[in-house]
Amino acid sequence: MTVRHTAALAIVGWYLMVPPAIPGTAQVDQSAPPSQWKIRRTFPHNQGCETAKARLHDAALAAETQNDAMNPRRGGIPALHCILCNAQCVADDDPRLKAN
């Protein structure tokens, strides 16, 4: 690896991204390309992003569980409609982020 490659790797940042919701529903559009996802936070390193993603995921699942307990008629599988539960860490130079 050359010095130039090392320098290029050092400037890669990370996005904590969440998928868009399907309008008029409480469902997550998991088929949306990453270029349509929303950036929730930015990080200089992947580890920070992964840590934040884990915390976000845990908090979102706890909130979903509490909501389901308060409204048993709601039903469904929380992970399928929990936008924050579907957060992902994506490098800022990921080619999938380019709009088609």
C-alpha positions, 0 to 999 in steps of 0.5 A: 500500500502506498502513502497515497492509499494510506492517506485516502483510507484515513479520510473516509468517514462513516454515516449512520443511516436509516431507511426511509418510511413508506409514506402513509404507513409505519413500515420501513422501505427496505428496498430503497437504495442507500442513496435514498436513506437519511443520514442520522449522524456522521463519524470519523471512524467505523467503530464509533458508528457501530457503537452508536448503531448498537445503542440506537438499535437497543433503544428503538427495540426497547421503545417498540417493546414498550409500545407493543405492551401498551397497545397489544392490539397493534401486533406485528413484528417490531423489526419490520416497521422500526426505522431506527432498528434498521440503521446501518453504518455506511462509508461516506465513499460507498458508491451506492450513495451516489444517486442513480 
